[in-house]
Amino acid sequence: MVTGKILKIGLLWHSGKSGNLGVGALTLANLAIARQVAKELGFEPQFTIIGVADRGRAYIGPPDASLYDVNSRRLIDPRETLAVIGAQHCILDIGAGDSFADIYGFKRFLFLWVSKMMAVARGVPLLLSPQTIGPFTKQPYRWMAKLAMERADAVVARDHQSFDVLKSIAPRARAVQSVDVAFALLFTDRSAERGGATLRVGVNVSGLLLNEAESGRNRFGLQADYARLMRGFAGVMAAREDVELHLISHATSDRDLRDDDRQAADRFAAEFPGAIRVPDFAGPQQAKSYISSLDYLVAGRMHACIAAFSSGTPVVPVAYSRKFSGLFGTLGYDFMLPVTGMGTYAALAFLIEGLERREVMRAAMAAGMEKIEALLENYRAELRIELAVAGELAAL
């Protein structure tokens, strides 16, 4: 193998400009991990991010990666997208973290499935990077998912529940269990700002969950009334003289205001005038850096929770799907508000009590981080195999 040989790596269903900073965190972290492994193997990696046409300001771009937007037109006439995918030496597909599933509808699933099959059709090595697998509750999702996963070189699940789904649906797939790569996202440590006389309590109100609760749809089936719960918690924190309330947005959307944390944060700032409306972050690393300065965080966005967990900030995730229970259950972290099992008043008491249980949470997070490093190494090991094979094929 020649040192410095260029290896073209396509990062499929990643994003360098998504307003959802969770997808951005996955992209930055996976890019850094893949770069490190490629260089260990003697390659000079060149990355192309292949994903939806997000409208946000780019926080990843040349020279780190080039960006290629996939849209309906480019899948209806797939020649250009096929050429872009076919030009790569390998594809790392992270499925936007949790989108390889049936919960977001068939159109979104079809986008992800067709692009995988393009890589298969062009003979490009395909690795499904750590992500939630499923749910696939009905046909044709189950059959199509089975086909894609068994044709991939390897599929990496980011939690034990996803791993079980993978083994059940696609028993012939090369299955690996790892963890969310965003735990490895680099950041500026601001933990020295914690521990003052005034506690810095962060609240990330999910615009998605707030809209579901206020509309009465509640399609995720939360037992607690999310709107009442978050207003109740924010109200209790705002009334305490020893607490400084920080309102944080972690996912923004100009296309769908129902899925926009900014709107929720602005509304809560108006309802609780003493709260600090934290300015929207320029990117995922800035978000994680700020979260590391908090004494306690309650969050509805999973990657805000991951940012807290991996920076030592005690956190209570407010779950709305099994991706939460799968991930945090894998880590043995019990301080999570479940989808069902607690009514609104019990959930509110749980969140308030969490503020006093920060040291217990911190100890559980430290134990979890030891597991995370071992699980990330599972992914790195699979990545070494994938990139080495891709390099050999590129040399032919």
Secondary structure as GFF3:
##gff-version 3
##sequence-region A 1 396
A	DSSP	beta_strand	5	12	.	.	.	ID=ss1
A	DSSP	alpha_helix	21	40	.	.	.	ID=ss2
A	DSSP	beta_strand	43	52	.	.	.	ID=ss3
A	DSSP	beta_strand	65	70	.	.	.	ID=ss4
A	DSSP	alpha_helix	72	76	.	.	.	ID=ss5
A	DSSP	alpha_helix	79	86	.	.	.	ID=ss6
A	DSSP	beta_strand	90	93	.	.	.	ID=ss7
A	DSSP	alpha_helix	106	121	.	.	.	ID=ss8
A	DSSP	beta_strand	126	131	.	.	.	ID=ss9
A	DSSP	alpha_helix	141	151	.	.	.	ID=ss10
A	DSSP	beta_strand	154	157	.	.	.	ID=ss11
A	DSSP	alpha_helix	160	169	.	.	.	ID=ss12
A	DSSP	beta_strand	175	177	.	.	.	ID=ss13
A	DSSP	three_ten_helix	181	184	.	.	.	ID=ss14
A	DSSP	three_ten_helix	191	193	.	.	.	ID=ss15
A	DSSP	beta_strand	199	204	.	.	.	ID=ss16
A	DSSP	alpha_helix	207	215	.	.	.	ID=ss17
A	DSSP	alpha_helix	226	239	.	.	.	ID=ss18
A	DSSP	beta_strand	243	247	.	.	.	ID=ss19
A	DSSP	three_ten_helix	257	259	.	.	.	ID=ss20
A	DSSP	alpha_helix	261	271	.	.	.	ID=ss21
A	DSSP	beta_strand	276	277	.	.	.	ID=ss22
A	DSSP	alpha_helix	284	291	.	.	.	ID=ss23
A	DSSP	beta_strand	296	299	.	.	.	ID=ss24
A	DSSP	alpha_helix	302	309	.	.	.	ID=ss25
A	DSSP	beta_strand	315	317	.	.	.	ID=ss26
A	DSSP	alpha_helix	322	330	.	.	.	ID=ss27
A	DSSP	alpha_helix	344	354	.	.	.	ID=ss28
A	DSSP	three_ten_helix	355	357	.	.	.	ID=ss29
A	DSSP	alpha_helix	358	395	.	.	.	ID=ss30
###
